[in-house]
Amino acid sequence: SVIDPRFTVNVTKREQVDLKISSAAVSDSALYYCALAPTVAGNTSALHKNLL
């Protein structure tokens, strides 16, 4: 999948990740989860596809 270039991520510490959305719009409203390491185990084909 392609990541929108308006979204940038900065890992500032081992346990802190900042997400910046430039020119944010109402349609960007969501609950965002960030992971510093792979967290999926098992059948990944059942996962929801990120539409960003």
Jmol script that loads the backbone (N, CA, C; Angstrom):
load data "model"
ATOM      1  N   SER A   1       0.836  -1.192   0.000  1.00  0.00           N
ATOM      2  CA  SER A   1       0.000   0.000   0.000  1.00  0.00           C
ATOM      3  C   SER A   1       0.873   1.245   0.000  1.00  0.00           C
ATOM      4  N   VAL A   2       0.340   2.343  -0.480  1.00  0.00           N
ATOM      5  CA  VAL A   2       1.059   3.607  -0.560  1.00  0.00           C
ATOM      6  C   VAL A   2       0.650   4.474   0.622  1.00  0.00           C
ATOM      7  N   ILE A   3       1.632   5.090   1.265  1.00  0.00           N
ATOM      8  CA  ILE A   3       1.363   5.977   2.397  1.00  0.00           C
ATOM      9  C   ILE A   3       1.240   7.405   1.877  1.00  0.00           C
ATOM     10  N   ASP A   4       0.209   8.084   2.319  1.00  0.00           N
ATOM     11  CA  ASP A   4      -0.019   9.482   1.932  1.00  0.00           C
ATOM     12  C   ASP A   4       1.207  10.311   2.334  1.00  0.00           C
ATOM     13  N   PRO A   5       1.799  11.078   1.417  1.00  0.00           N
ATOM     14  CA  PRO A   5       2.995  11.864   1.741  1.00  0.00           C
ATOM     15  C   PRO A   5       2.756  12.951   2.793  1.00  0.00           C
ATOM     16  N   ARG A   6       1.504  13.248   3.118  1.00  0.00           N
ATOM     17  CA  ARG A   6       1.227  14.228   4.176  1.00  0.00           C
ATOM     18  C   ARG A   6       1.479  13.648   5.560  1.00  0.00           C
ATOM     19  N   PHE A   7       1.604  12.323   5.656  1.00  0.00           N
ATOM     20  CA  PHE A   7       1.820  11.643   6.928  1.00  0.00           C
ATOM     21  C   PHE A   7       3.312  11.391   7.117  1.00  0.00           C
ATOM     22  N   THR A   8       3.863  11.897   8.210  1.00  0.00           N
ATOM     23  CA  THR A   8       5.259  11.626   8.539  1.00  0.00           C
ATOM     24  C   THR A   8       5.337  11.086   9.957  1.00  0.00           C
ATOM     25  N   VAL A   9       6.310  10.221  10.183  1.00  0.00           N
ATOM     26  CA  VAL A   9       6.495   9.589  11.486  1.00  0.00           C
ATOM     27  C   VAL A   9       7.905   9.865  11.951  1.00  0.00           C
ATOM     28  N   ASN A  10       8.048  10.176  13.232  1.00  0.00           N
ATOM     29  CA  ASN A  10       9.344  10.408  13.832  1.00  0.00           C
ATOM     30  C   ASN A  10       9.437   9.580  15.107  1.00  0.00           C
ATOM     31  N   VAL A  11      10.433   8.692  15.172  1.00  0.00           N
ATOM     32  CA  VAL A  11      10.669   7.915  16.389  1.00  0.00           C
ATOM     33  C   VAL A  11      11.639   8.727  17.234  1.00  0.00           C
ATOM     34  N   THR A  12      11.128   9.316  18.323  1.00  0.00           N
ATOM     35  CA  THR A  12      11.944  10.210  19.144  1.00  0.00           C
ATOM     36  C   THR A  12      12.667   9.476  20.263  1.00  0.00           C
ATOM     37  N   LYS A  13      12.103   8.404  20.728  1.00  0.00           N
ATOM     38  CA  LYS A  13      12.707   7.579  21.778  1.00  0.00           C
ATOM     39  C   LYS A  13      12.321   6.141  21.492  1.00  0.00           C
ATOM     40  N   ARG A  14      12.887   5.228  22.232  1.00  0.00           N
ATOM     41  CA  ARG A  14      12.574   3.814  22.015  1.00  0.00           C
ATOM     42  C   ARG A  14      11.083   3.531  22.163  1.00  0.00           C
ATOM     43  N   GLU A  15      10.385   4.279  22.989  1.00  0.00           N
ATOM     44  CA  GLU A  15       8.970   4.020  23.240  1.00  0.00           C
ATOM     45  C   GLU A  15       8.064   5.185  22.857  1.00  0.00           C
ATOM     46  N   GLN A  16       8.544   6.101  22.013  1.00  0.00           N
ATOM     47  CA  GLN A  16       7.723   7.244  21.627  1.00  0.00           C
ATOM     48  C   GLN A  16       7.771   7.444  20.122  1.00  0.00           C
ATOM     49  N   VAL A  17       6.585   7.529  19.526  1.00  0.00           N
ATOM     50  CA  VAL A  17       6.467   7.745  18.083  1.00  0.00           C
ATOM     51  C   VAL A  17       5.534   8.925  17.867  1.00  0.00           C
ATOM     52  N   ASP A  18       5.975   9.911  17.103  1.00  0.00           N
ATOM     53  CA  ASP A  18       5.143  11.066  16.772  1.00  0.00           C
ATOM     54  C   ASP A  18       4.632  10.920  15.343  1.00  0.00           C
ATOM     55  N   LEU A  19       3.331  11.130  15.162  1.00  0.00           N
ATOM     56  CA  LEU A  19       2.713  11.121  13.832  1.00  0.00           C
ATOM     57  C   LEU A  19       2.304  12.547  13.508  1.00  0.00           C
ATOM     58  N   LYS A  20       2.768  13.055  12.376  1.00  0.00           N
ATOM     59  CA  LYS A  20       2.414  14.407  11.948  1.00  0.00           C
ATOM     60  C   LYS A  20       1.634  14.307  10.641  1.00  0.00           C
ATOM     61  N   ILE A  21       0.497  15.001  10.588  1.00  0.00           N
ATOM     62  CA  ILE A  21      -0.320  15.051   9.377  1.00  0.00           C
ATOM     63  C   ILE A  21      -0.344  16.500   8.914  1.00  0.00           C
ATOM     64  N   SER A  22       0.306  16.777   7.790  1.00  0.00           N
ATOM     65  CA  SER A  22       0.296  18.149   7.276  1.00  0.00           C
ATOM     66  C   SER A  22      -1.000  18.383   6.510  1.00  0.00           C
ATOM     67  N   SER A  23      -1.494  19.595   6.584  1.00  0.00           N
ATOM     68  CA  SER A  23      -2.763  19.963   5.938  1.00  0.00           C
ATOM     69  C   SER A  23      -3.873  18.986   6.297  1.00  0.00           C
ATOM     70  N   ALA A  24      -4.010  18.716   7.587  1.00  0.00           N
ATOM     71  CA  ALA A  24      -5.019  17.759   8.056  1.00  0.00           C
ATOM     72  C   ALA A  24      -6.424  18.217   7.688  1.00  0.00           C
ATOM     73  N   ALA A  25      -7.251  17.254   7.340  1.00  0.00           N
ATOM     74  CA  ALA A  25      -8.643  17.510   6.971  1.00  0.00           C
ATOM     75  C   ALA A  25      -9.556  16.695   7.882  1.00  0.00           C
ATOM     76  N   VAL A  26     -10.826  17.041   7.897  1.00  0.00           N
ATOM     77  CA  VAL A  26     -11.799  16.309   8.705  1.00  0.00           C
ATOM     78  C   VAL A  26     -11.782  14.824   8.335  1.00  0.00           C
ATOM     79  N   SER A  27     -11.576  14.518   7.077  1.00  0.00           N
ATOM     80  CA  SER A  27     -11.559  13.121   6.635  1.00  0.00           C
ATOM     81  C   SER A  27     -10.372  12.330   7.191  1.00  0.00           C
ATOM     82  N   ASP A  28      -9.386  13.018   7.776  1.00  0.00           N
ATOM     83  CA  ASP A  28      -8.249  12.345   8.408  1.00  0.00           C
ATOM     84  C   ASP A  28      -8.563  11.904   9.835  1.00  0.00           C
ATOM     85  N   SER A  29      -9.731  12.279  10.342  1.00  0.00           N
ATOM     86  CA  SER A  29     -10.104  11.924  11.712  1.00  0.00           C
ATOM     87  C   SER A  29     -10.155  10.411  11.856  1.00  0.00           C
ATOM     88  N   ALA A  30      -9.412   9.900  12.839  1.00  0.00           N
ATOM     89  CA  ALA A  30      -9.359   8.453  13.063  1.00  0.00           C
ATOM     90  C   ALA A  30      -8.599   8.196  14.349  1.00  0.00           C
ATOM     91  N   LEU A  31      -8.600   6.962  14.764  1.00  0.00           N
ATOM     92  CA  LEU A  31      -7.772   6.512  15.869  1.00  0.00           C
ATOM     93  C   LEU A  31      -6.595   5.792  15.236  1.00  0.00           C
ATOM     94  N   TYR A  32      -5.392   6.338  15.392  1.00  0.00           N
ATOM     95  CA  TYR A  32      -4.202   5.786  14.758  1.00  0.00           C
ATOM     96  C   TYR A  32      -3.403   4.981  15.780  1.00  0.00           C
ATOM     97  N   TYR A  33      -2.953   3.812  15.367  1.00  0.00           N
ATOM     98  CA  TYR A  33      -2.106   2.959  16.198  1.00  0.00           C
ATOM     99  C   TYR A  33      -0.737   2.870  15.544  1.00  0.00           C
ATOM    100  N   CYS A  34       0.304   2.988  16.345  1.00  0.00           N
ATOM    101  CA  CYS A  34       1.668   2.863  15.846  1.00  0.00           C
ATOM    102  C   CYS A  34       2.357   1.723  16.584  1.00  0.00           C
ATOM    103  N   ALA A  35       3.171   0.963  15.876  1.00  0.00           N
ATOM    104  CA  ALA A  35       3.928  -0.128  16.479  1.00  0.00           C
ATOM    105  C   ALA A  35       5.395   0.032  16.094  1.00  0.00           C
ATOM    106  N   LEU A  36       6.274  -0.171  17.062  1.00  0.00           N
ATOM    107  CA  LEU A  36       7.702  -0.079  16.798  1.00  0.00           C
ATOM    108  C   LEU A  36       8.280  -1.394  16.288  1.00  0.00           C
ATOM    109  N   ALA A  37       7.491  -2.447  16.349  1.00  0.00           N
ATOM    110  CA  ALA A  37       7.930  -3.765  15.884  1.00  0.00           C
ATOM    111  C   ALA A  37       6.721  -4.500  15.325  1.00  0.00           C
ATOM    112  N   PRO A  38       6.942  -5.499  14.489  1.00  0.00           N
ATOM    113  CA  PRO A  38       5.809  -6.289  13.980  1.00  0.00           C
ATOM    114  C   PRO A  38       5.006  -6.884  15.136  1.00  0.00           C
ATOM    115  N   THR A  39       3.687  -6.802  15.035  1.00  0.00           N
ATOM    116  CA  THR A  39       2.844  -7.262  16.135  1.00  0.00           C
ATOM    117  C   THR A  39       1.803  -8.285  15.708  1.00  0.00           C
ATOM    118  N   VAL A  40       1.770  -8.630  14.432  1.00  0.00           N
ATOM    119  CA  VAL A  40       0.741  -9.541  13.928  1.00  0.00           C
ATOM    120  C   VAL A  40       1.278 -10.967  13.915  1.00  0.00           C
ATOM    121  N   ALA A  41       0.483 -11.880  14.445  1.00  0.00           N
ATOM    122  CA  ALA A  41       0.829 -13.301  14.404  1.00  0.00           C
ATOM    123  C   ALA A  41      -0.376 -14.066  13.876  1.00  0.00           C
ATOM    124  N   GLY A  42      -0.130 -15.149  13.209  1.00  0.00           N
ATOM    125  CA  GLY A  42      -1.240 -15.958  12.720  1.00  0.00           C
ATOM    126  C   GLY A  42      -1.644 -15.578  11.311  1.00  0.00           C
ATOM    127  N   ASN A  43      -2.926 -15.673  11.015  1.00  0.00           N
ATOM    128  CA  ASN A  43      -3.470 -15.452   9.679  1.00  0.00           C
ATOM    129  C   ASN A  43      -3.630 -13.959   9.408  1.00  0.00           C
ATOM    130  N   THR A  44      -2.739 -13.394   8.617  1.00  0.00           N
ATOM    131  CA  THR A  44      -2.794 -11.957   8.318  1.00  0.00           C
ATOM    132  C   THR A  44      -3.770 -11.633   7.195  1.00  0.00           C
ATOM    133  N   SER A  45      -4.301 -12.633   6.491  1.00  0.00           N
ATOM    134  CA  SER A  45      -5.222 -12.367   5.382  1.00  0.00           C
ATOM    135  C   SER A  45      -6.565 -11.839   5.870  1.00  0.00           C
ATOM    136  N   ALA A  46      -6.861 -11.992   7.161  1.00  0.00           N
ATOM    137  CA  ALA A  46      -8.138 -11.533   7.709  1.00  0.00           C
ATOM    138  C   ALA A  46      -8.071 -10.096   8.218  1.00  0.00           C
ATOM    139  N   LEU A  47      -6.912  -9.464   8.109  1.00  0.00           N
ATOM    140  CA  LEU A  47      -6.759  -8.105   8.622  1.00  0.00           C
ATOM    141  C   LEU A  47      -7.476  -7.098   7.738  1.00  0.00           C
ATOM    142  N   HIS A  48      -7.910  -5.990   8.349  1.00  0.00           N
ATOM    143  CA  HIS A  48      -8.541  -4.891   7.624  1.00  0.00           C
ATOM    144  C   HIS A  48      -7.470  -4.128   6.858  1.00  0.00           C
ATOM    145  N   LYS A  49      -7.674  -3.877   5.592  1.00  0.00           N
ATOM    146  CA  LYS A  49      -6.711  -3.145   4.780  1.00  0.00           C
ATOM    147  C   LYS A  49      -6.810  -1.658   5.076  1.00  0.00           C
ATOM    148  N   ASN A  50      -5.654  -1.031   5.344  1.00  0.00           N
ATOM    149  CA  ASN A  50      -5.581   0.406   5.580  1.00  0.00           C
ATOM    150  C   ASN A  50      -5.786   1.126   4.250  1.00  0.00           C
ATOM    151  N   LEU A  51      -6.747   2.024   4.186  1.00  0.00           N
ATOM    152  CA  LEU A  51      -7.072   2.720   2.940  1.00  0.00           C
ATOM    153  C   LEU A  51      -6.294   4.008   2.744  1.00  0.00           C
ATOM    154  N   LEU A  52      -5.377   4.340   3.668  1.00  0.00           N
ATOM    155  CA  LEU A  52      -4.569   5.540   3.484  1.00  0.00           C
ATOM    156  C   LEU A  52      -3.606   5.268   2.392  1.00  0.00           C
TER     157      LEU A  52
END
end "model"
wireframe off; spacefill off
backbone 0.3
color backbone group
